[in-house]
Amino acid sequence: MKTASSSEAAMSIIVNLDVMLARRKMRSRELAEIIGITEQNVSVLKSGKARGVRFETLEKICRALDCQPGDILEFRDEDD
């Protein structure tokens, strides 16, 4: 029986940063400037390809977008 490696497994954490940016009518570039990271790193976060996010960065995003971490991150059980 073949099992998927961790790099092949589907990610159960969904990043809804693009949704929150749209709701706040804010561009990625503006968010990047406010929170002090590159626009490329915002893009990596939005795409869900980031391997992690610092709590400090998450806090800055939440302050900038006036939201809660749960508005940005969502867990979907892939076993369902």
C-alpha positions in Angstrom: 0.0 0.0 0.0 1.4 3.4 -1.0 0.9 6.4 1.2 1.3 10.0 0.3 4.4 11.8 1.7 3.8 15.0 3.7 4.8 17.1 0.7 2.2 15.3 -1.5 -0.6 15.4 1.1 -3.4 18.0 0.6 -3.2 20.9 3.1 -6.1 21.1 5.5 -5.5 24.7 6.4 -7.1 27.1 3.9 -5.9 30.7 3.7 -8.7 33.2 3.0 -6.4 36.3 3.0 -7.6 37.2 -0.5 -11.2 37.2 0.7 -10.4 39.6 3.6 -8.4 41.9 1.3 -11.3 42.1 -1.0 -13.8 42.8 1.8 -11.6 45.6 3.1 -10.9 46.9 -0.4 -7.2 46.7 0.2 -4.5 45.6 -2.3 -1.7 43.2 -1.4 0.9 46.0 -1.9 -0.8 48.2 0.7 -1.1 45.3 3.2 2.6 44.5 2.6 3.6 48.1 3.4 1.5 48.3 6.5 2.7 45.0 8.0 6.3 45.3 6.9 6.8 42.3 4.6 7.4 42.0 0.9 4.5 41.9 -1.6 5.9 38.5 -2.7 5.5 37.1 0.8 1.9 38.4 0.9 1.4 36.5 -2.4 2.9 33.3 -0.9 0.5 33.7 2.1 -2.5 34.3 -0.2 -1.7 31.3 -2.3 -1.6 29.0 0.7 1.9 27.9 -0.2 3.5 29.3 3.0 4.8 26.6 5.2 4.1 28.7 8.3 3.3 32.2 9.5 4.7 33.9 12.6 2.2 35.0 15.2 3.6 38.5 15.0 2.8 38.6 11.3 -0.6 37.2 11.8 -1.3 39.8 14.5 -0.2 42.6 12.1 -2.4 41.2 9.4 -5.4 41.1 11.8 -4.8 44.7 12.9 -4.5 46.0 9.4 -7.6 44.2 8.2 -9.5 44.6 11.5 -10.3 40.9 11.7 -9.7 37.7 13.7 -7.3 34.9 12.8 -10.3 32.7 12.1 -11.3 35.1 9.3 -8.0 34.4 7.5 -7.3 30.8 8.4 -9.8 27.9 8.0 -9.4 24.2 8.8 -11.0 21.7 6.5 -10.8 18.1 7.4 -9.7 16.3 4.2 -10.9 12.9 5.6 -14.6 14.0 5.3 
